[in-house]
Amino acid sequence: MNFFTKKMTWTNAEFIPFKLCVSAAYLYIGSTFPEFFSQYHGILLGFFGISLVYLLAIWVEKMRA
């Protein structure tokens, strides 16, 4: 199955609907189960921070190339 090995380039404008879809799903899940996710608030915030730094590093590296 070559689905995961296929290389594709996407523009930022093409990612907007994807980002909106994912953020809407996160907001829906978060609003449906607030007491469950409040237990993991620190872990989720830490994961967000680490992934944000990682993605920004990738973005800066891609922009320099």
mmCIF file of the N, C-alpha and C atoms, coordinates in Angstrom:
data_MODEL
# 
_entry.id   MODEL 
# 
loop_
_atom_site.group_PDB 
_atom_site.id 
_atom_site.type_symbol 
_atom_site.label_atom_id 
_atom_site.label_alt_id 
_atom_site.label_comp_id 
_atom_site.label_asym_id 
_atom_site.label_entity_id 
_atom_site.label_seq_id 
_atom_site.pdbx_PDB_ins_code 
_atom_site.Cartn_x 
_atom_site.Cartn_y 
_atom_site.Cartn_z 
_atom_site.occupancy 
_atom_site.B_iso_or_equiv 
_atom_site.pdbx_formal_charge 
_atom_site.auth_seq_id 
_atom_site.auth_comp_id 
_atom_site.auth_asym_id 
_atom_site.auth_atom_id 
_atom_site.pdbx_PDB_model_num 
ATOM 1   N N  . MET A 1 1  ? 0.844   -1.173 0.000  1.00 0.00 ? 1  MET A N  1 
ATOM 2   C CA . MET A 1 1  ? 0.000   0.000  0.000  1.00 0.00 ? 1  MET A CA 1 
ATOM 3   C C  . MET A 1 1  ? 0.892   1.240  0.000  1.00 0.00 ? 1  MET A C  1 
ATOM 4   N N  . ASN A 1 2  ? 0.840   1.997  -1.058 1.00 0.00 ? 2  ASN A N  1 
ATOM 5   C CA . ASN A 1 2  ? 1.711   3.157  -1.223 1.00 0.00 ? 2  ASN A CA 1 
ATOM 6   C C  . ASN A 1 2  ? 1.047   4.455  -0.791 1.00 0.00 ? 2  ASN A C  1 
ATOM 7   N N  . PHE A 1 3  ? -0.062  4.369  -0.054 1.00 0.00 ? 3  PHE A N  1 
ATOM 8   C CA . PHE A 1 3  ? -0.772  5.586  0.343  1.00 0.00 ? 3  PHE A CA 1 
ATOM 9   C C  . PHE A 1 3  ? 0.074   6.447  1.269  1.00 0.00 ? 3  PHE A C  1 
ATOM 10  N N  . PHE A 1 4  ? 0.774   5.829  2.223  1.00 0.00 ? 4  PHE A N  1 
ATOM 11  C CA . PHE A 1 4  ? 1.544   6.596  3.197  1.00 0.00 ? 4  PHE A CA 1 
ATOM 12  C C  . PHE A 1 4  ? 2.920   6.999  2.685  1.00 0.00 ? 4  PHE A C  1 
ATOM 13  N N  . THR A 1 5  ? 3.397   6.401  1.619  1.00 0.00 ? 5  THR A N  1 
ATOM 14  C CA . THR A 1 5  ? 4.712   6.740  1.085  1.00 0.00 ? 5  THR A CA 1 
ATOM 15  C C  . THR A 1 5  ? 4.632   7.719  -0.075 1.00 0.00 ? 5  THR A C  1 
ATOM 16  N N  . LYS A 1 6  ? 3.441   8.035  -0.529 1.00 0.00 ? 6  LYS A N  1 
ATOM 17  C CA . LYS A 1 6  ? 3.277   8.960  -1.645 1.00 0.00 ? 6  LYS A CA 1 
ATOM 18  C C  . LYS A 1 6  ? 3.565   10.380 -1.175 1.00 0.00 ? 6  LYS A C  1 
ATOM 19  N N  . LYS A 1 7  ? 4.378   11.107 -1.915 1.00 0.00 ? 7  LYS A N  1 
ATOM 20  C CA . LYS A 1 7  ? 4.758   12.462 -1.541 1.00 0.00 ? 7  LYS A CA 1 
ATOM 21  C C  . LYS A 1 7  ? 3.886   13.460 -2.297 1.00 0.00 ? 7  LYS A C  1 
ATOM 22  N N  . MET A 1 8  ? 3.320   14.395 -1.551 1.00 0.00 ? 8  MET A N  1 
ATOM 23  C CA . MET A 1 8  ? 2.457   15.418 -2.140 1.00 0.00 ? 8  MET A CA 1 
ATOM 24  C C  . MET A 1 8  ? 2.820   16.763 -1.542 1.00 0.00 ? 8  MET A C  1 
ATOM 25  N N  . THR A 1 9  ? 2.678   17.806 -2.327 1.00 0.00 ? 9  THR A N  1 
ATOM 26  C CA . THR A 1 9  ? 2.887   19.150 -1.809 1.00 0.00 ? 9  THR A CA 1 
ATOM 27  C C  . THR A 1 9  ? 1.535   19.846 -1.729 1.00 0.00 ? 9  THR A C  1 
ATOM 28  N N  . TRP A 1 10 ? 1.327   20.548 -0.640 1.00 0.00 ? 10 TRP A N  1 
ATOM 29  C CA . TRP A 1 10 ? 0.078   21.255 -0.401 1.00 0.00 ? 10 TRP A CA 1 
ATOM 30  C C  . TRP A 1 10 ? 0.399   22.728 -0.132 1.00 0.00 ? 10 TRP A C  1 
ATOM 31  N N  . THR A 1 11 ? -0.434  23.589 -0.628 1.00 0.00 ? 11 THR A N  1 
ATOM 32  C CA . THR A 1 11 ? -0.281  25.001 -0.320 1.00 0.00 ? 11 THR A CA 1 
ATOM 33  C C  . THR A 1 11 ? -1.013  25.303 0.985  1.00 0.00 ? 11 THR A C  1 
ATOM 34  N N  . ASN A 1 12 ? -0.738  26.455 1.554  1.00 0.00 ? 12 ASN A N  1 
ATOM 35  C CA . ASN A 1 12 ? -1.419  26.843 2.787  1.00 0.00 ? 12 ASN A CA 1 
ATOM 36  C C  . ASN A 1 12 ? -2.914  26.990 2.579  1.00 0.00 ? 12 ASN A C  1 
ATOM 37  N N  . ALA A 1 13 ? -3.309  27.476 1.411  1.00 0.00 ? 13 ALA A N  1 
ATOM 38  C CA . ALA A 1 13 ? -4.732  27.645 1.134  1.00 0.00 ? 13 ALA A CA 1 
ATOM 39  C C  . ALA A 1 13 ? -5.450  26.299 1.072  1.00 0.00 ? 13 ALA A C  1 
ATOM 40  N N  . GLU A 1 14 ? -4.765  25.263 0.652  1.00 0.00 ? 14 GLU A N  1 
ATOM 41  C CA . GLU A 1 14 ? -5.374  23.938 0.592  1.00 0.00 ? 14 GLU A CA 1 
ATOM 42  C C  . GLU A 1 14 ? -5.509  23.312 1.982  1.00 0.00 ? 14 GLU A C  1 
ATOM 43  N N  . PHE A 1 15 ? -4.698  23.762 2.936  1.00 0.00 ? 15 PHE A N  1 
ATOM 44  C CA . PHE A 1 15 ? -4.768  23.227 4.289  1.00 0.00 ? 15 PHE A CA 1 
ATOM 45  C C  . PHE A 1 15 ? -5.834  23.898 5.149  1.00 0.00 ? 15 PHE A C  1 
ATOM 46  N N  . ILE A 1 16 ? -6.371  25.018 4.718  1.00 0.00 ? 16 ILE A N  1 
ATOM 47  C CA . ILE A 1 16 ? -7.350  25.744 5.526  1.00 0.00 ? 16 ILE A CA 1 
ATOM 48  C C  . ILE A 1 16 ? -8.579  24.890 5.839  1.00 0.00 ? 16 ILE A C  1 
ATOM 49  N N  . PRO A 1 17 ? -9.214  24.230 4.866  1.00 0.00 ? 17 PRO A N  1 
ATOM 50  C CA . PRO A 1 17 ? -10.369 23.384 5.222  1.00 0.00 ? 17 PRO A CA 1 
ATOM 51  C C  . PRO A 1 17 ? -10.004 22.237 6.163  1.00 0.00 ? 17 PRO A C  1 
ATOM 52  N N  . PHE A 1 18 ? -8.826  21.665 5.991  1.00 0.00 ? 18 PHE A N  1 
ATOM 53  C CA . PHE A 1 18 ? -8.383  20.588 6.877  1.00 0.00 ? 18 PHE A CA 1 
ATOM 54  C C  . PHE A 1 18 ? -8.212  21.091 8.305  1.00 0.00 ? 18 PHE A C  1 
ATOM 55  N N  . LYS A 1 19 ? -7.580  22.244 8.454  1.00 0.00 ? 19 LYS A N  1 
ATOM 56  C CA . LYS A 1 19 ? -7.373  22.817 9.778  1.00 0.00 ? 19 LYS A CA 1 
ATOM 57  C C  . LYS A 1 19 ? -8.698  23.182 10.432 1.00 0.00 ? 19 LYS A C  1 
ATOM 58  N N  . LEU A 1 20 ? -9.625  23.715 9.671  1.00 0.00 ? 20 LEU A N  1 
ATOM 59  C CA . LEU A 1 20 ? -10.936 24.049 10.213 1.00 0.00 ? 20 LEU A CA 1 
ATOM 60  C C  . LEU A 1 20 ? -11.686 22.807 10.665 1.00 0.00 ? 20 LEU A C  1 
ATOM 61  N N  . CYS A 1 21 ? -11.585 21.743 9.902  1.00 0.00 ? 21 CYS A N  1 
ATOM 62  C CA . CYS A 1 21 ? -12.251 20.490 10.248 1.00 0.00 ? 21 CYS A CA 1 
ATOM 63  C C  . CYS A 1 21 ? -11.676 19.914 11.536 1.00 0.00 ? 21 CYS A C  1 
ATOM 64  N N  . VAL A 1 22 ? -10.366 19.873 11.649 1.00 0.00 ? 22 VAL A N  1 
ATOM 65  C CA . VAL A 1 22 ? -9.723  19.316 12.842 1.00 0.00 ? 22 VAL A CA 1 
ATOM 66  C C  . VAL A 1 22 ? -10.021 20.179 14.065 1.00 0.00 ? 22 VAL A C  1 
ATOM 67  N N  . SER A 1 23 ? -9.951  21.492 13.916 1.00 0.00 ? 23 SER A N  1 
ATOM 68  C CA . SER A 1 23 ? -10.218 22.359 15.067 1.00 0.00 ? 23 SER A CA 1 
ATOM 69  C C  . SER A 1 23 ? -11.681 22.267 15.506 1.00 0.00 ? 23 SER A C  1 
ATOM 70  N N  . ALA A 1 24 ? -12.599 22.111 14.559 1.00 0.00 ? 24 ALA A N  1 
ATOM 71  C CA . ALA A 1 24 ? -14.004 21.948 14.924 1.00 0.00 ? 24 ALA A CA 1 
ATOM 72  C C  . ALA A 1 24 ? -14.223 20.640 15.680 1.00 0.00 ? 24 ALA A C  1 
ATOM 73  N N  . ALA A 1 25 ? -13.538 19.583 15.267 1.00 0.00 ? 25 ALA A N  1 
ATOM 74  C CA . ALA A 1 25 ? -13.657 18.302 15.970 1.00 0.00 ? 25 ALA A CA 1 
ATOM 75  C C  . ALA A 1 25 ? -13.104 18.419 17.384 1.00 0.00 ? 25 ALA A C  1 
ATOM 76  N N  . TYR A 1 26 ? -11.969 19.070 17.552 1.00 0.00 ? 26 TYR A N  1 
ATOM 77  C CA . TYR A 1 26 ? -11.392 19.258 18.889 1.00 0.00 ? 26 TYR A CA 1 
ATOM 78  C C  . TYR A 1 26 ? -12.319 20.079 19.776 1.00 0.00 ? 26 TYR A C  1 
ATOM 79  N N  . LEU A 1 27 ? -12.895 21.138 19.248 1.00 0.00 ? 27 LEU A N  1 
ATOM 80  C CA . LEU A 1 27 ? -13.811 21.954 20.042 1.00 0.00 ? 27 LEU A CA 1 
ATOM 81  C C  . LEU A 1 27 ? -15.055 21.174 20.430 1.00 0.00 ? 27 LEU A C  1 
ATOM 82  N N  . TYR A 1 28 ? -15.558 20.365 19.516 1.00 0.00 ? 28 TYR A N  1 
ATOM 83  C CA . TYR A 1 28 ? -16.735 19.560 19.826 1.00 0.00 ? 28 TYR A CA 1 
ATOM 84  C C  . TYR A 1 28 ? -16.436 18.540 20.923 1.00 0.00 ? 28 TYR A C  1 
ATOM 85  N N  . ILE A 1 29 ? -15.332 17.841 20.791 1.00 0.00 ? 29 ILE A N  1 
ATOM 86  C CA . ILE A 1 29 ? -14.966 16.843 21.801 1.00 0.00 ? 29 ILE A CA 1 
ATOM 87  C C  . ILE A 1 29 ? -14.701 17.510 23.145 1.00 0.00 ? 29 ILE A C  1 
ATOM 88  N N  . GLY A 1 30 ? -13.997 18.629 23.121 1.00 0.00 ? 30 GLY A N  1 
ATOM 89  C CA . GLY A 1 30 ? -13.705 19.341 24.355 1.00 0.00 ? 30 GLY A CA 1 
ATOM 90  C C  . GLY A 1 30 ? -14.940 19.883 25.044 1.00 0.00 ? 30 GLY A C  1 
ATOM 91  N N  . SER A 1 31 ? -15.918 20.322 24.272 1.00 0.00 ? 31 SER A N  1 
ATOM 92  C CA . SER A 1 31 ? -17.141 20.840 24.886 1.00 0.00 ? 31 SER A CA 1 
ATOM 93  C C  . SER A 1 31 ? -18.072 19.726 25.334 1.00 0.00 ? 31 SER A C  1 
ATOM 94  N N  . THR A 1 32 ? -17.946 18.545 24.755 1.00 0.00 ? 32 THR A N  1 
ATOM 95  C CA . THR A 1 32 ? -18.798 17.421 25.133 1.00 0.00 ? 32 THR A CA 1 
ATOM 96  C C  . THR A 1 32 ? -18.326 16.761 26.418 1.00 0.00 ? 32 THR A C  1 
ATOM 97  N N  . PHE A 1 33 ? -17.015 16.656 26.596 1.00 0.00 ? 33 PHE A N  1 
ATOM 98  C CA . PHE A 1 33 ? -16.460 15.971 27.755 1.00 0.00 ? 33 PHE A CA 1 
ATOM 99  C C  . PHE A 1 33 ? -15.518 16.885 28.554 1.00 0.00 ? 33 PHE A C  1 
ATOM 100 N N  . PRO A 1 34 ? -15.982 18.025 29.068 1.00 0.00 ? 34 PRO A N  1 
ATOM 101 C CA . PRO A 1 34 ? -15.053 18.945 29.745 1.00 0.00 ? 34 PRO A CA 1 
ATOM 102 C C  . PRO A 1 34 ? -14.486 18.382 31.046 1.00 0.00 ? 34 PRO A C  1 
ATOM 103 N N  . GLU A 1 35 ? -15.277 17.622 31.791 1.00 0.00 ? 35 GLU A N  1 
ATOM 104 C CA . GLU A 1 35 ? -14.773 17.094 33.063 1.00 0.00 ? 35 GLU A CA 1 
ATOM 105 C C  . GLU A 1 35 ? -13.723 16.008 32.845 1.00 0.00 ? 35 GLU A C  1 
ATOM 106 N N  . PHE A 1 36 ? -13.842 15.257 31.766 1.00 0.00 ? 36 PHE A N  1 
ATOM 107 C CA . PHE A 1 36 ? -12.846 14.229 31.476 1.00 0.00 ? 36 PHE A CA 1 
ATOM 108 C C  . PHE A 1 36 ? -11.516 14.852 31.086 1.00 0.00 ? 36 PHE A C  1 
ATOM 109 N N  . PHE A 1 37 ? -11.548 15.863 30.222 1.00 0.00 ? 37 PHE A N  1 
ATOM 110 C CA . PHE A 1 37 ? -10.318 16.468 29.731 1.00 0.00 ? 37 PHE A CA 1 
ATOM 111 C C  . PHE A 1 37 ? -9.682  17.419 30.745 1.00 0.00 ? 37 PHE A C  1 
ATOM 112 N N  . SER A 1 38 ? -10.431 17.856 31.743 1.00 0.00 ? 38 SER A N  1 
ATOM 113 C CA . SER A 1 38 ? -9.843  18.731 32.745 1.00 0.00 ? 38 SER A CA 1 
ATOM 114 C C  . SER A 1 38 ? -8.785  18.009 33.572 1.00 0.00 ? 38 SER A C  1 
ATOM 115 N N  . GLN A 1 39 ? -8.883  16.685 33.683 1.00 0.00 ? 39 GLN A N  1 
ATOM 116 C CA . GLN A 1 39 ? -7.881  15.901 34.401 1.00 0.00 ? 39 GLN A CA 1 
ATOM 117 C C  . GLN A 1 39 ? -6.534  15.926 33.678 1.00 0.00 ? 39 GLN A C  1 
ATOM 118 N N  . TYR A 1 40 ? -6.565  16.029 32.365 1.00 0.00 ? 40 TYR A N  1 
ATOM 119 C CA . TYR A 1 40 ? -5.354  15.953 31.550 1.00 0.00 ? 40 TYR A CA 1 
ATOM 120 C C  . TYR A 1 40 ? -4.950  17.317 30.994 1.00 0.00 ? 40 TYR A C  1 
ATOM 121 N N  . HIS A 1 41 ? -5.376  18.375 31.634 1.00 0.00 ? 41 HIS A N  1 
ATOM 122 C CA . HIS A 1 41 ? -5.125  19.725 31.132 1.00 0.00 ? 41 HIS A CA 1 
ATOM 123 C C  . HIS A 1 41 ? -3.628  20.005 30.979 1.00 0.00 ? 41 HIS A C  1 
ATOM 124 N N  . GLY A 1 42 ? -2.834  19.676 31.985 1.00 0.00 ? 42 GLY A N  1 
ATOM 125 C CA . GLY A 1 42 ? -1.396  19.927 31.926 1.00 0.00 ? 42 GLY A CA 1 
ATOM 126 C C  . GLY A 1 42 ? -0.696  19.093 30.874 1.00 0.00 ? 42 GLY A C  1 
ATOM 127 N N  . ILE A 1 43 ? -1.077  17.836 30.769 1.00 0.00 ? 43 ILE A N  1 
ATOM 128 C CA . ILE A 1 43 ? -0.468  16.951 29.765 1.00 0.00 ? 43 ILE A CA 1 
ATOM 129 C C  . ILE A 1 43 ? -0.793  17.431 28.356 1.00 0.00 ? 43 ILE A C  1 
ATOM 130 N N  . LEU A 1 44 ? -2.053  17.790 28.141 1.00 0.00 ? 44 LEU A N  1 
ATOM 131 C CA . LEU A 1 44 ? -2.448  18.270 26.815 1.00 0.00 ? 44 LEU A CA 1 
ATOM 132 C C  . LEU A 1 44 ? -1.766  19.590 26.469 1.00 0.00 ? 44 LEU A C  1 
ATOM 133 N N  . LEU A 1 45 ? -1.642  20.472 27.451 1.00 0.00 ? 45 LEU A N  1 
ATOM 134 C CA . LEU A 1 45 ? -0.961  21.743 27.217 1.00 0.00 ? 45 LEU A CA 1 
ATOM 135 C C  . LEU A 1 45 ? 0.519   21.517 26.919 1.00 0.00 ? 45 LEU A C  1 
ATOM 136 N N  . GLY A 1 46 ? 1.144   20.584 27.630 1.00 0.00 ? 46 GLY A N  1 
ATOM 137 C CA . GLY A 1 46 ? 2.539   20.254 27.358 1.00 0.00 ? 46 GLY A CA 1 
ATOM 138 C C  . GLY A 1 46 ? 2.726   19.649 25.971 1.00 0.00 ? 46 GLY A C  1 
ATOM 139 N N  . PHE A 1 47 ? 1.831   18.750 25.590 1.00 0.00 ? 47 PHE A N  1 
ATOM 140 C CA . PHE A 1 47 ? 1.897   18.152 24.255 1.00 0.00 ? 47 PHE A CA 1 
ATOM 141 C C  . PHE A 1 47 ? 1.718   19.214 23.179 1.00 0.00 ? 47 PHE A C  1 
ATOM 142 N N  . PHE A 1 48 ? 0.800   20.153 23.414 1.00 0.00 ? 48 PHE A N  1 
ATOM 143 C CA . PHE A 1 48 ? 0.596   21.239 22.461 1.00 0.00 ? 48 PHE A CA 1 
ATOM 144 C C  . PHE A 1 48 ? 1.854   22.093 22.329 1.00 0.00 ? 48 PHE A C  1 
ATOM 145 N N  . GLY A 1 49 ? 2.472   22.428 23.454 1.00 0.00 ? 49 GLY A N  1 
ATOM 146 C CA . GLY A 1 49 ? 3.678   23.254 23.419 1.00 0.00 ? 49 GLY A CA 1 
ATOM 147 C C  . GLY A 1 49 ? 4.826   22.578 22.699 1.00 0.00 ? 49 GLY A C  1 
ATOM 148 N N  . ILE A 1 50 ? 5.045   21.305 22.988 1.00 0.00 ? 50 ILE A N  1 
ATOM 149 C CA . ILE A 1 50 ? 6.131   20.561 22.333 1.00 0.00 ? 50 ILE A CA 1 
ATOM 150 C C  . ILE A 1 50 ? 5.879   20.438 20.839 1.00 0.00 ? 50 ILE A C  1 
ATOM 151 N N  . SER A 1 51 ? 4.642   20.102 20.463 1.00 0.00 ? 51 SER A N  1 
ATOM 152 C CA . SER A 1 51 ? 4.344   19.960 19.037 1.00 0.00 ? 51 SER A CA 1 
ATOM 153 C C  . SER A 1 51 ? 4.414   21.306 18.319 1.00 0.00 ? 51 SER A C  1 
ATOM 154 N N  . LEU A 1 52 ? 4.048   22.385 19.002 1.00 0.00 ? 52 LEU A N  1 
ATOM 155 C CA . LEU A 1 52 ? 4.136   23.716 18.393 1.00 0.00 ? 52 LEU A CA 1 
ATOM 156 C C  . LEU A 1 52 ? 5.589   24.095 18.110 1.00 0.00 ? 52 LEU A C  1 
ATOM 157 N N  . VAL A 1 53 ? 6.461   23.864 19.077 1.00 0.00 ? 53 VAL A N  1 
ATOM 158 C CA . VAL A 1 53 ? 7.877   24.163 18.881 1.00 0.00 ? 53 VAL A CA 1 
ATOM 159 C C  . VAL A 1 53 ? 8.452   23.316 17.760 1.00 0.00 ? 53 VAL A C  1 
ATOM 160 N N  . TYR A 1 54 ? 8.089   22.039 17.726 1.00 0.00 ? 54 TYR A N  1 
ATOM 161 C CA . TYR A 1 54 ? 8.584   21.140 16.679 1.00 0.00 ? 54 TYR A CA 1 
ATOM 162 C C  . TYR A 1 54 ? 8.107   21.587 15.295 1.00 0.00 ? 54 TYR A C  1 
ATOM 163 N N  . LEU A 1 55 ? 6.824   21.910 15.185 1.00 0.00 ? 55 LEU A N  1 
ATOM 164 C CA . LEU A 1 55 ? 6.297   22.338 13.889 1.00 0.00 ? 55 LEU A CA 1 
ATOM 165 C C  . LEU A 1 55 ? 6.893   23.670 13.440 1.00 0.00 ? 55 LEU A C  1 
ATOM 166 N N  . LEU A 1 56 ? 7.115   24.578 14.381 1.00 0.00 ? 56 LEU A N  1 
ATOM 167 C CA . LEU A 1 56 ? 7.751   25.843 14.013 1.00 0.00 ? 56 LEU A CA 1 
ATOM 168 C C  . LEU A 1 56 ? 9.188   25.621 13.548 1.00 0.00 ? 56 LEU A C  1 
ATOM 169 N N  . ALA A 1 57 ? 9.905   24.694 14.175 1.00 0.00 ? 57 ALA A N  1 
ATOM 170 C CA . ALA A 1 57 ? 11.272  24.388 13.746 1.00 0.00 ? 57 ALA A CA 1 
ATOM 171 C C  . ALA A 1 57 ? 11.276  23.807 12.333 1.00 0.00 ? 57 ALA A C  1 
ATOM 172 N N  . ILE A 1 58 ? 10.338  22.910 12.052 1.00 0.00 ? 58 ILE A N  1 
ATOM 173 C CA . ILE A 1 58 ? 10.239  22.343 10.705 1.00 0.00 ? 58 ILE A CA 1 
ATOM 174 C C  . ILE A 1 58 ? 9.917   23.439 9.695  1.00 0.00 ? 58 ILE A C  1 
ATOM 175 N N  . TRP A 1 59 ? 8.994   24.340 10.065 1.00 0.00 ? 59 TRP A N  1 
ATOM 176 C CA . TRP A 1 59 ? 8.591   25.399 9.154  1.00 0.00 ? 59 TRP A CA 1 
ATOM 177 C C  . TRP A 1 59 ? 9.753   26.339 8.855  1.00 0.00 ? 59 TRP A C  1 
ATOM 178 N N  . VAL A 1 60 ? 10.507  26.731 9.887  1.00 0.00 ? 60 VAL A N  1 
ATOM 179 C CA . VAL A 1 60 ? 11.655  27.614 9.678  1.00 0.00 ? 60 VAL A CA 1 
ATOM 180 C C  . VAL A 1 60 ? 12.717  26.927 8.819  1.00 0.00 ? 60 VAL A C  1 
ATOM 181 N N  . GLU A 1 61 ? 12.956  25.655 9.076  1.00 0.00 ? 61 GLU A N  1 
ATOM 182 C CA . GLU A 1 61 ? 13.936  24.917 8.274  1.00 0.00 ? 61 GLU A CA 1 
ATOM 183 C C  . GLU A 1 61 ? 13.514  24.829 6.815  1.00 0.00 ? 61 GLU A C  1 
ATOM 184 N N  . LYS A 1 62 ? 12.216  24.632 6.572  1.00 0.00 ? 62 LYS A N  1 
ATOM 185 C CA . LYS A 1 62 ? 11.706  24.557 5.200  1.00 0.00 ? 62 LYS A CA 1 
ATOM 186 C C  . LYS A 1 62 ? 11.791  25.927 4.517  1.00 0.00 ? 62 LYS A C  1 
ATOM 187 N N  . MET A 1 63 ? 11.557  26.995 5.273  1.00 0.00 ? 63 MET A N  1 
ATOM 188 C CA . MET A 1 63 ? 11.610  28.323 4.687  1.00 0.00 ? 63 MET A CA 1 
ATOM 189 C C  . MET A 1 63 ? 13.051  28.723 4.320  1.00 0.00 ? 63 MET A C  1 
ATOM 190 N N  . ARG A 1 64 ? 14.018  28.247 5.077  1.00 0.00 ? 64 ARG A N  1 
ATOM 191 C CA . ARG A 1 64 ? 15.418  28.571 4.787  1.00 0.00 ? 64 ARG A CA 1 
ATOM 192 C C  . ARG A 1 64 ? 15.936  27.808 3.587  1.00 0.00 ? 64 ARG A C  1 
ATOM 193 N N  . ALA A 1 65 ? 15.376  26.642 3.314  1.00 0.00 ? 65 ALA A N  1 
ATOM 194 C CA . ALA A 1 65 ? 15.868  25.807 2.204  1.00 0.00 ? 65 ALA A CA 1 
ATOM 195 C C  . ALA A 1 65 ? 15.463  26.352 0.859  1.00 0.00 ? 65 ALA A C  1 
# 
